[in-house]
Amino acid sequence: MDDVPELIKKLETQMKEAAKNLEFEEAAKLRDRIKYLRDKLVGNRE
């Protein structure tokens, strides 16, 4: 679980790059994955 913040940073970079390249569906998938990881990190589970 210690590597989750680093993974989130990498995914955020990929998400921004995808949006810049007008790959909005990919950016949205990455956004959703980031949200899931952040929720998991703070203990929110759905």
VEXTI-544542 format. One record per residue: residue number from 1; residue in three letters; chain; x, y, z of N, C-alpha, C in turn. Coordinates in Angstrom, 1 decimal, always signed. Layout:
REM residues N
RODO  NUM  ALA  A  X  Y  Z  X  Y  Z  X  Y  Z
...
This chain:
REM residues 46
RODO  1  MET  A  +0.8  -1.2  +0.0  +0.0  +0.0  +0.0  +0.9  +1.3  +0.0
RODO  2  ASP  A  +2.1  +1.1  +0.3  +3.0  +2.3  +0.4  +3.3  +2.9  -1.0
RODO  3  ASP  A  +3.2  +2.0  -2.1  +3.4  +2.5  -3.4  +2.2  +3.1  -4.1
RODO  4  VAL  A  +1.1  +3.1  -3.4  -0.2  +3.7  -4.0  +0.0  +5.2  -4.3
RODO  5  PRO  A  +0.5  +6.0  -3.4  +0.6  +7.4  -3.8  +1.5  +7.7  -5.0
RODO  6  GLU  A  +2.6  +6.9  -5.2  +3.4  +7.0  -6.3  +2.7  +6.5  -7.6
RODO  7  LEU  A  +1.9  +5.5  -7.5  +1.1  +5.0  -8.6  +0.1  +6.1  -9.0
RODO  8  ILE  A  -0.5  +6.7  -8.0  -1.5  +7.8  -8.3  -0.8  +8.9  -9.1
RODO  9  LYS  A  +0.4  +9.3  -8.7  +1.1  +10.4  -9.4  +1.4  +10.0  -10.9
RODO  10  LYS  A  +1.8  +8.7  -11.1  +2.0  +8.3  -12.5  +0.7  +8.3  -13.3
RODO  11  LEU  A  -0.4  +7.8  -12.7  -1.7  +7.8  -13.4  -2.1  +9.2  -13.7
RODO  12  GLU  A  -1.9  +10.2  -12.8  -2.3  +11.6  -13.0  -1.5  +12.1  -14.2
RODO  13  THR  A  -0.2  +11.8  -14.3  +0.6  +12.3  -15.4  +0.0  +11.7  -16.7
RODO  14  GLN  A  -0.3  +10.4  -16.7  -0.9  +9.7  -17.9  -2.2  +10.3  -18.3
RODO  15  MET  A  -3.0  +10.6  -17.3  -4.4  +11.2  -17.5  -4.2  +12.6  -18.2
RODO  16  LYS  A  -3.3  +13.4  -17.7  -3.1  +14.7  -18.2  -2.6  +14.6  -19.7
RODO  17  GLU  A  -1.7  +13.7  -19.9  -1.2  +13.5  -21.3  -2.3  +13.0  -22.2
RODO  18  ALA  A  -3.1  +12.1  -21.8  -4.2  +11.6  -22.6  -5.2  +12.8  -22.9
RODO  19  ALA  A  -5.5  +13.6  -21.9  -6.4  +14.7  -22.2  -5.8  +15.7  -23.2
RODO  20  LYS  A  -4.5  +16.0  -23.0  -3.8  +16.9  -23.9  -3.9  +16.4  -25.4
RODO  21  ASN  A  -3.8  +15.1  -25.5  -3.9  +14.4  -26.8  -5.3  +14.2  -27.3
RODO  22  LEU  A  -6.3  +14.7  -26.6  -7.7  +14.6  -26.9  -8.2  +13.2  -26.8
RODO  23  GLU  A  -7.6  +12.4  -26.0  -8.0  +11.0  -25.7  -8.8  +11.0  -24.4
RODO  24  PHE  A  -10.0  +11.6  -24.6  -10.8  +11.8  -23.4  -11.4  +10.5  -22.7
RODO  25  GLU  A  -11.7  +9.5  -23.5  -12.1  +8.3  -22.9  -11.0  +7.6  -22.0
RODO  26  GLU  A  -9.8  +7.7  -22.5  -8.7  +7.1  -21.8  -8.5  +8.0  -20.5
RODO  27  ALA  A  -8.5  +9.3  -20.7  -8.4  +10.2  -19.5  -9.4  +9.9  -18.4
RODO  28  ALA  A  -10.6  +9.6  -18.9  -11.7  +9.3  -17.9  -11.5  +8.0  -17.2
RODO  29  LYS  A  -11.0  +7.0  -17.9  -10.7  +5.7  -17.3  -9.6  +5.9  -16.2
RODO  30  LEU  A  -8.6  +6.7  -16.6  -7.5  +6.9  -15.6  -8.0  +7.7  -14.4
RODO  31  ARG  A  -8.9  +8.7  -14.6  -9.5  +9.5  -13.6  -10.3  +8.6  -12.6
RODO  32  ASP  A  -11.0  +7.6  -13.2  -11.8  +6.7  -12.3  -10.9  +5.8  -11.5
RODO  33  ARG  A  -9.8  +5.4  -12.1  -8.9  +4.5  -11.4  -8.2  +5.3  -10.3
RODO  34  ILE  A  -7.8  +6.5  -10.6  -7.2  +7.4  -9.5  -8.2  +7.5  -8.4
RODO  35  LYS  A  -9.5  +7.8  -8.6  -10.5  +8.0  -7.6  -10.6  +6.7  -6.8
RODO  36  TYR  A  -10.6  +5.5  -7.5  -10.7  +4.3  -6.7  -9.5  +4.1  -5.8
RODO  37  LEU  A  -8.3  +4.4  -6.3  -7.1  +4.2  -5.5  -7.1  +5.2  -4.3
RODO  38  ARG  A  -7.5  +6.4  -4.5  -7.6  +7.4  -3.4  -8.6  +6.9  -2.4
RODO  39  ASP  A  -9.8  +6.5  -2.8  -10.8  +6.0  -1.9  -10.3  +4.8  -1.1
RODO  40  LYS  A  -9.6  +3.9  -1.7  -9.0  +2.7  -1.1  -8.0  +3.2  -0.1
RODO  41  LEU  A  -7.2  +4.1  -0.4  -6.1  +4.6  +0.4  -6.6  +5.2  +1.7
RODO  42  VAL  A  -7.7  +5.9  +1.7  -8.3  +6.5  +2.9  -9.3  +5.6  +3.6
RODO  43  GLY  A  -9.6  +4.4  +3.0  -10.4  +3.5  +3.7  -11.9  +3.5  +3.2
RODO  44  ASN  A  -12.2  +4.3  +2.2  -13.6  +4.3  +1.7  -13.7  +3.1  +0.7
RODO  45  ARG  A  -14.7  +2.2  +1.0  -14.9  +1.1  +0.1  -16.3  +1.1  -0.4
RODO  46  GLU  A  -16.5  +0.8  -1.7  -17.8  +0.7  -2.2  -18.1  -0.7  -2.6
